[in-house]
């Protein structure tokens, strides 16, 4: 892909939840071990025992995330995406 990976959701190529539905689903998702991936960055953060990880922990207000953020479970069965575009997302996708 030549564009942002999350365009798979914004262009409706994959079915997903958006906005408040995505947030609520992520909040209630079982999160034991997760990966944090960033658009245009090869680094990956692995989080263990992160069952209390919430959207407030991932808030853009922290200045920690300057690009798009992807949170996936260790088996890549679900993905939560926060984009740099305030009018797009967040998105939640389950395989």
C-alpha positions as CSV (number, residue, x, y, z in Angstrom):
1,X,0.0,0.0,0.0
2,X,1.2,3.5,-0.8
3,X,-1.0,5.1,1.8
4,X,-1.8,4.7,5.5
5,X,-2.7,1.2,6.5
6,X,-5.8,2.4,8.3
7,X,-7.2,3.4,4.9
8,X,-8.3,-0.2,4.7
9,X,-11.0,0.9,7.2
10,X,-11.7,4.4,6.1
11,X,-12.1,3.3,2.5
12,X,-14.4,0.5,3.7
13,X,-12.2,-2.3,2.3
14,X,-12.5,-4.2,5.6
15,X,-15.5,-4.1,7.9
16,X,-14.9,-2.4,11.3
17,X,-16.3,-0.5,14.1
18,X,-15.7,3.3,14.1
19,X,-15.8,6.1,16.6
20,X,-17.5,5.5,19.9
21,X,-18.4,1.9,19.0
22,X,-14.7,1.2,18.4
23,X,-13.7,2.8,21.7
24,X,-16.2,0.9,23.7
25,X,-15.3,-2.4,22.1
26,X,-11.6,-1.8,22.8
27,X,-12.3,-0.8,26.4
28,X,-14.1,-4.2,26.9
29,X,-11.7,-6.3,24.9
30,X,-9.6,-8.8,26.8
31,X,-6.0,-7.4,26.8
32,X,-3.4,-9.7,28.3
33,X,-0.5,-9.1,25.9
34,X,-0.5,-6.5,23.2
35,X,1.7,-4.9,20.6
36,X,1.8,-1.1,19.9
37,X,2.8,-0.4,16.3
38,X,3.3,3.0,14.7
39,X,2.8,4.0,11.1
40,X,6.2,4.7,9.3
41,X,8.2,3.3,12.3
42,X,9.9,-0.1,12.5
43,X,9.9,-0.1,16.3
44,X,7.2,-2.2,18.1
45,X,6.4,-2.0,21.8
46,X,5.3,-5.2,23.5
47,X,3.1,-4.9,26.5
48,X,2.6,-7.7,28.9
49,X,-0.2,-8.0,31.5
50,X,-1.9,-5.0,30.1
51,X,-5.5,-6.0,31.0
52,X,-6.2,-2.4,32.2
53,X,-4.9,-0.7,29.1
54,X,-7.5,1.9,28.1
55,X,-8.1,4.6,25.5
56,X,-7.1,7.2,28.0
57,X,-3.6,5.6,28.2
58,X,-3.4,6.0,24.4
59,X,-4.6,9.6,24.3
60,X,-3.0,12.0,21.9
61,X,-2.9,14.5,24.7
62,X,0.3,12.8,26.0
63,X,2.3,14.0,23.0
64,X,3.7,10.5,22.9
65,X,2.2,9.5,19.6
66,X,2.8,11.8,16.7
67,X,1.7,9.3,14.1
68,X,-1.0,6.7,13.7
69,X,-1.1,4.1,16.5
70,X,-2.1,0.4,16.0
71,X,-2.8,-1.8,19.1
72,X,-3.1,-5.5,18.4
73,X,-3.3,-8.5,20.6
74,X,-0.5,-11.0,20.6
75,X,-2.3,-13.3,18.2
76,X,-3.3,-10.5,15.8
77,X,-7.0,-11.4,16.1
78,X,-8.1,-7.8,16.7
79,X,-6.7,-4.3,16.0
80,X,-7.5,-0.9,17.4
81,X,-6.3,2.1,15.4
82,X,-6.0,5.7,16.4
83,X,-5.2,7.9,13.4
84,X,-3.6,11.3,13.1
85,X,-6.8,12.6,11.5
86,X,-9.3,13.8,14.0
87,X,-12.1,13.1,11.5
88,X,-11.1,9.5,10.9
89,X,-11.4,6.7,13.4
90,X,-10.7,5.4,15.8
91,X,-11.3,2.0,14.3
92,X,-11.7,-1.5,15.8
93,X,-11.3,-4.6,13.6
94,X,-11.6,-8.3,14.6
95,X,-10.6,-11.1,12.3
